[in-house]
């Protein structure tokens, strides 16, 4: 699993300069994806795929989070029913499910979660968003390079991505 760094730049020219420096940090161009406002074509930047433009990662996170909440709620109802019916075995199973969903929810809160909807106002103003996918240990290095060499760049946050899921 990679981390996705969101970098906002004022225009395509500034974004291209940053993209040209990324191979020096070991980031190949196929790990860089660019988006700007609807209806605008970026000629000299690697385009984002349709699933990246639609932020399928955000959709997947919401789906998993809501499913986790639903399972917890159903287990709570099952616990009440088991206690009412006097079945300690089923009550123990429901408590175990509730603990499992609670732990999954805790782990979920530690996953970085910046998404395109958070950056939509900047995109609507015509800024260019570079999504740079790097291993977790390389995030700081790429962010520092962007800050030092490109003061016009704004680090919009870090999210996650996965090649296996096509995100």
RAFEN-V760867 format. One record per helix or strand. SS is the DSSP state (2 for helix, 1 for strand). FROM is the first residue (numbers start at 1). LEN is the number of residues. Records with the same first field share a line. If there is no record, write none. Layout:
BEGIN
SS->FROM-LEN, FROM-LEN
END
This chain:
BEGIN
1->2-8, 32-4, 47-1, 128-7, 154-8
2->12-14, 29-3, 50-4, 56-30, 88-21, 116-9, 136-14
END
